[in-house]
Amino acid sequence: MSIRDRLSGNEAIATAMRQINPDVFAMFPITPSTEIPQYFAQYVADGRVDTEFICVESEHSSMSACIGAEAAGCRAITATSSAGLSFMNEVLYVAASCRLPIVLAVACRALTGPININHDYSDSMAERDSGFIQIYAENNQEAYDNYLQAHRIGETPDVRLPVMICEDGFITSHALENIELESDEAVRAFVGEYHPENYLLKSENPLAVGPYGTSPYYMEARVAQAEAMKNAKRAILDVAADFEKTFGRKYGLFEPYRLEDAEVALVLMGSSAGTARAAVDELREQGVRAGLIKVRVFRPFPAEELAEALKDCKAVAVLDKSEGFSACGGPLFAETAAACVNLDRRPKMVDIVYGLGGRDFTVDQAKRVFARLEKIAATGETGPVYTHMGQRDLREEVQ
Amino acid sequence: MAYNLREQMSKPERFAPGHRLCAGCGAGVTCRAMMRALEPEDKAVVCNATSCLEVSSFQYPYTAWEDSYIHAAFENTSAVASGVESALRAMKKKGKLKDNFKILAIGGDGGTYDIGFQSLSGALERGHDFTYFCYDNEAYMNTGTQRSSATPRFASATTTPPGAESVGKKENPKDLTQIVVAHGVPYAAQTTFMGNFKDFHEKAHRAIYTEGPAFVNVLCPCPRGWQYPAEDLALICKMAVDTCVWPLYEVVEGKWMLSYEPKKKLPVEEFMRLQGRFKHCFKPGNEWTIQAAQEYVDRKWEELLTRCSQD
């Protein structure tokens, strides 16, 4: 039986952590993820978990401590945002290449320059090649549900990769929403115990982790890791199927909305999906064949599945909530466009970078994007492929 | 039980031969002695910073380590050790641990004094039960002898070369052992390879079997960086101690204790003369460098004697 409650995304994630009762939590505070370890510290203080909760001196060290703890044979977790995630960068790659299924909660926040504490995906997108599985939530329920699935996905024997559970900073991390929680017993039964095959503290045989991999060996290690990421797609779907069977909520690699007969569609991530769905509904009433895809799993990227879902659209706008400075579009666009490149008949595609540093995204904006897509669908002319949306014209303000 | 070298050497090796360290390198000697200090029935997890030692002792698919070993990066060994130690506590609590494991961390001076300093300081403050061994060869040797904050003044390093306007490194080294002591750790010591290794062994054993964070700073000569013949390793160490360049002492629960006082304190020149890295100091016109080195060593030695006599 689900328990109805009202929680922020951060408290929902902290609740999932408490229910899973991990062995080691290495924390370092950073807005807006800080509440997660704060809630957890109270669970520790109240004796509700058995976790070794260590307050380390940096995010680099929190991820490094997780590497040590997970390699030693334990479930290790942490949480961070923005500059904290960037500071972990080096060791994220180490965690993934050591094949350690650490779970990292990320309340996604803009990267500094200028400093900004609000939401976009510049932090998590900067780590898209780190080897972490990345799963994104639209709301607190998804953040909670994704977290409950994370350990099992990462610990799958032919995967063994760390997992990033991403929620939108402040929008999801701090806003209170209704949520269905599962009982502690049901969660523990679903997640199960961690039984790694080899670990540092195993008495029967010692283990060496993190070798110097010379040229004759390095590439084999990387290819094995790449295969693991491919396997993760199946594991994510398997765990989601069991999750649906157990708790009744359905998850996939992405979530299409009114896409079956859509001619114009958006591809986006996270909390913006709710806003965009409202625009789709309005436009559908006006007879526009509009739809959208909300990408849940960014790593592994569901390229074939996305291409299959988008192949009958005439025009698609990818909404990127991070600026990659490639001068030709954001990361979600690059991956989506690449996914469609081998389709015999493929939609015209444009990229719109929006919502940076917490800039609002509105139903009207979504409708304007659809209007642009309709024009592209009618004329076959994309116009500028890579644009920004929602920024003020600073030249006008100066005048 | 009294220390007996023969007895210690008859223990099974836990740092196996076949590693790729240079002849005359102190790092392998440190590892063997460090592992000998473990009681045979105890197991260990060794956490190692990126270093000559790491690339030479765990080159896939071979490892020189008989015990569990983890390397993650250059600057985070103490944080990794914190994680392993926390895992150990978590598993112990859940009754999942069969054996007694000791957590050891080892890094060079680059990975300890410099880039790994934050992580070391954090782990010491948190009080994890582990022992950190710094194998201090006084420069970044793995990348080719660049200066570190452990490099002595006047030493030639590839980033502090002597020249028309330079007499080598400009600054005196950081006194890391003293900084570690300032963390209030229960045990800190300086040692090196002396005679029958009694000093090293006893300090390493005390450190490993002290509850809480312990630190052992090992002067660990490098034949390539210091420029001495490989067979002179023991001589270099003895001279470092007898000139008081590297005093042997320990600090137990804040109490400073001198481990060795040379019968005759030798001039620093005798230590410097053995090494190519100080060659330029002996050129006409550079005599002042030797004098300045002597003054620095004398001042540090007097400070140490004062601390030890006060306690």
Interface residues (C-beta under 8 A of the other chain):
Chain A: D23 V24 A26 D50 T51 E52 I54 C55 V56 E57 S58 H60 S61 S62 S64 A65 C66 I67 G68 A69 E70 A71 A72 G73 C74 A76 E90 V91 V94 C98 L200 L201 K202 S203 P206 L207 A208 V209 G210 P211 Y212 G213 T214 Y217 A221
Chain B: K43 V45 C47 E54 V55 F58 Q59 Y60 P61 T63 W65 E66 D67 S68 Y69 I70 H71 A72 A73 E75 N76 S78 A79 V80 A81 S82 G83 V84 E85 S86 A87 L88 R89 A90 M91 K93 K94 K96 L97 K98 D99 F101 Q118 S119 S121 G122 E125 R126
